[in-house]
């Protein structure tokens, strides 16, 4: 009888110790549930932050690692017209303009290419590739040498930007905000000569045929290690006032052609030309 009792005690002790060593299933389930919930929360948070980042041009919403992943792939067909090529370039820049300056910002592109190795308005599909060819053909040349050459080497690129919500230039902080945003925009431009590419930030003054002005700065000044304080100091010097040659019937500066100088009511109306034809 004693042996049987001892055996029962031993088996009960072994069973108890075995139960202690078994993993607790409910704990593991709760742990897995917490991990899954944590992953979902993180993914939702990233999705919301990414959406805000793409829509709003706030300075505090920054994801540098996303910008490093950017690769410029855009352009029209090789047989496209100049108008279609401009449209393709603007389509490529639009998401970056809206992210940096906001959805209310307006912009436009003008460019002309060198005339070397078949580079012309119908011979390319990617503007960045065409401008890279022009950059290589003018390597080692100064901007003046390129401009005054008679070999068809001169080329240029202008990005016009009008941000209705960023018009104040009264303080250095206002100017610094504009400069910082333009510096962010440089990395999304075509692969051309930085000194032949200009960003022109339109400052609106008055209505009607008031000319307004543009802060003109080259991509080379924005992309170089030049101090922002120096760019702020030179801001007023680089502020070019638009002039209308030949009255309202003559050629208009680009911002006025786009109607950026007009208020909302005036822009809603059809603008009449010199002979009454709508433009």
C-alpha positions in Angstrom: 0.0 0.0 0.0 2.8 2.4 0.9 4.5 1.7 -2.5 1.4 2.5 -4.3 0.9 5.7 -2.4 4.5 6.7 -3.1 4.0 6.0 -6.8 0.9 8.1 -6.8 2.7 11.0 -5.1 5.6 10.7 -7.6 3.3 10.7 -10.6 1.3 13.6 -9.2 4.5 15.6 -8.6 5.8 14.8 -12.1 2.5 15.9 -13.6 2.6 19.2 -11.6 6.1 19.9 -12.7 5.2 19.1 -16.3 2.3 21.5 -16.1 4.6 24.2 -14.8 7.1 23.8 -17.7 4.4 23.9 -20.4 4.1 27.3 -22.1 1.1 29.4 -21.3 -1.0 29.5 -24.4 -3.1 32.5 -23.4 0.0 34.6 -22.7 1.4 33.8 -26.2 -1.9 34.7 -27.7 -2.1 38.1 -26.0 1.5 38.7 -27.0 0.9 38.0 -30.6 -2.3 40.1 -30.5 -0.3 43.0 -29.1 2.4 42.7 -31.8 -0.2 42.6 -34.6 -2.0 45.6 -33.1 1.3 47.5 -32.8 2.2 46.8 -36.5 -1.3 48.0 -37.6 -1.0 51.2 -35.6 2.5 51.9 -37.0 1.4 51.2 -40.6 -1.7 53.4 -40.2 0.4 56.2 -38.7 2.9 56.1 -41.6 0.1 56.1 -44.1 -1.5 59.2 -42.5 1.8 61.0 -42.2 2.7 60.1 -45.8 -0.6 61.4 -47.0 -0.1 64.7 -45.1 3.4 65.0 -46.4 2.4 64.6 -50.0 -0.5 67.1 -49.8 0.9 69.8 -47.5 4.2 71.6 -47.9 4.8 72.0 -44.1 8.4 72.2 -43.1 8.0 69.9 -40.1 6.7 66.9 -42.2 10.0 65.6 -43.5 10.9 62.1 -44.7 14.5 62.4 -46.1 14.7 58.7 -46.8 11.7 59.0 -49.2 13.4 61.9 -51.0 16.6 59.8 -51.4 14.6 57.1 -53.1 13.4 59.5 -55.7 14.4 58.7 -59.3 13.4 61.0 -62.1 11.5 59.1 -64.8 9.3 61.2 -67.0 9.0 62.6 -70.5 6.9 62.6 -73.6 7.2 60.5 -76.7 10.1 61.0 -79.1 7.7 62.4 -81.7 5.9 64.7 -79.3 5.6 68.5 -80.0 7.2 71.2 -77.8 3.8 71.8 -76.2 3.4 68.1 -75.3 7.0 68.0 -74.0 6.3 71.0 -71.7 3.1 69.3 -70.5 5.0 66.1 -69.7 7.7 68.1 -67.8 5.0 69.9 -65.8 3.2 66.7 -65.0 6.5 65.3 -63.7 7.0 68.3 -61.4 3.5 68.7 -60.2 3.5 66.3 -57.2 6.7 67.9 -55.9 5.4 71.4 -56.4 2.2 70.5 -54.5 4.1 68.8 -51.7 6.6 71.7 -51.2 4.5 74.8 -51.9 1.0 73.5 -51.5 -1.9 72.6 -53.8 -2.8 76.2 -54.5 0.6 76.9 -56.0 0.8 77.4 -59.8 3.9 76.8 -61.9 5.1 76.6 -65.5 8.2 75.5 -67.5 10.0 77.1 -70.4 13.1 75.6 -72.0 15.2 75.7 -75.1 17.9 73.1 -76.1 21.2 73.2 -77.7 21.5 72.2 -81.4 24.1 69.4 -81.1 24.0 65.7 -82.1 20.4 65.8 -83.2 19.1 67.4 -80.0 16.1 69.4 -81.1 12.5 69.8 -80.2 11.5 66.4 -81.8 14.4 64.1 -81.1 14.0 63.2 -77.5 11.6 61.5 -75.1 13.2 62.5 -71.8 14.0 66.2 -71.3 16.5 65.3 -68.6 18.4 63.2 -71.1 18.4 66.0 -73.7 19.6 68.5 -71.2 22.3 66.1 -70.0 23.6 66.0 -73.6 23.7 69.8 -73.7 25.5 69.8 -70.4 28.2 67.4 -71.6 28.7 69.4 -74.8 29.3 72.6 -72.8 31.5 71.0 -70.1 34.4 73.3 -69.2 32.7 76.4 -70.7 31.5 79.3 -68.6 28.0 80.6 -68.9 29.2 83.6 -70.9 31.2 81.4 -73.3 28.2 79.2 -73.9 25.9 82.2 -74.4 28.1 83.9 -76.9 29.1 80.8 -78.8 27.8 80.6 -82.4 27.8 76.8 -82.4 24.3 76.3 -81.1 25.5 75.4 -77.6 23.3 77.8 -75.7 20.4 76.3 -73.8 18.3 77.1 -70.8 15.5 76.0 -68.5 13.2 78.2 -66.4 10.8 77.1 -63.7 8.2 79.7 -62.8 6.4 79.3 -59.5 3.5 81.3 -58.0 2.5 80.5 -54.5 -0.5 82.7 -53.4 0.1 81.7 -49.7 3.8 82.6 -49.8 3.8 86.2 -51.0 5.2 88.1 -48.1 8.9 89.1 -48.4 8.9 91.7 -45.6 11.2 89.9 -43.2 14.3 87.7 -43.5 12.2 84.8 -42.2 9.8 85.3 -45.1 12.7 85.2 -47.6 14.3 82.3 -45.9 11.1 80.2 -46.1 10.9 80.9 -49.9 14.6 80.0 -50.4 14.4 76.8 -48.4 11.5 75.6 -50.5 13.3 76.5 -53.7 16.3 74.5 -52.5 14.1 71.5 -52.0 12.8 71.8 -55.5 16.2 71.8 -57.2 16.7 68.0 -56.9 13.6 67.4 -59.0 14.8 69.4 -62.0 16.3 67.8 -65.2 19.9 66.8 -65.3 21.2 70.0 -67.0 23.8 72.6 -66.3 22.8 74.1 -62.9 24.0 77.6 -64.0 21.7 77.5 -67.0 18.6 76.5 -65.0 16.7 79.2 -63.2 13.9 79.2 -60.6 11.7 82.3 -60.8 9.4 82.8 -57.8 6.7 85.3 -58.7 5.7 88.1 -56.2 2.4 89.6 -57.1 1.8 93.3 -56.7 -1.6 94.8 -57.5 -4.0 93.8 -60.1 -4.7 94.5 -63.8 -1.6 95.0 -65.8 0.6 95.6 -62.8 3.9 93.8 -63.6 4.9 92.3 -60.2 8.4 90.9 -59.8 10.3 87.6 -59.7 12.9 86.4 -57.3 15.3 84.8 -59.8 18.0 82.4 -58.6 20.0 79.7 -60.5 19.9 76.1 -59.6 23.7 76.3 -59.0 23.3 78.9 -56.3 20.6 76.8 -54.6 22.3 73.5 -54.9 25.8 74.7 -53.9 27.0 75.1 -50.3 26.2 78.8 -50.4 24.9 80.0 -47.1 21.2 80.7 -46.8 22.1 84.0 -45.1 23.9 85.1 -48.2 21.0 84.2 -50.4 18.7 86.2 -48.1 21.2 89.1 -48.3 21.1 89.0 -52.1 17.3 88.5 -52.3 16.4 92.1 -53.1 19.2 92.3 -55.6 17.9 89.2 -57.4 14.3 90.5 -57.4 13.6 91.3 -61.1 10.7 93.7 -61.9 8.7 92.6 -64.9 8.1 95.2 -67.6 5.5 95.2 -70.3 7.1 96.2 -73.6 4.9 97.9 -76.3 1.9 98.4 -74.0 -0.6 95.7 -73.3 -0.6 94.6 -76.9 3.1 93.6 -76.8 4.6 90.4 -75.5 3.9 89.8 -71.8 6.1 88.3 -69.2 5.3 84.7 -68.4 3.5 85.3 -65.1 1.2 87.8 -66.8 0.6 85.4 -69.7 -0.6 82.9 -67.1 -2.8 85.6 -65.4 -1.0 85.4 -62.1 -1.2 89.1 -61.7 -5.0 89.1 -61.8 -7.3 88.5 -58.8 -9.7 85.6 -58.8 -12.6 87.6 -60.3 -10.5 89.0 -63.1 -9.0 85.6 -63.9 -12.5 84.1 -64.1 -13.3 86.4 -67.0 -12.0 86.0 -70.5 -9.1 88.3 -71.1 -9.4 90.3 -74.3 -6.4 91.0 -76.6 -5.7 94.2 -78.6 -8.2 93.4 -81.3 -10.9 92.0 -79.1 -9.9 88.3 -79.6 -10.0 86.3 -76.4 -6.8 84.9 -75.2 
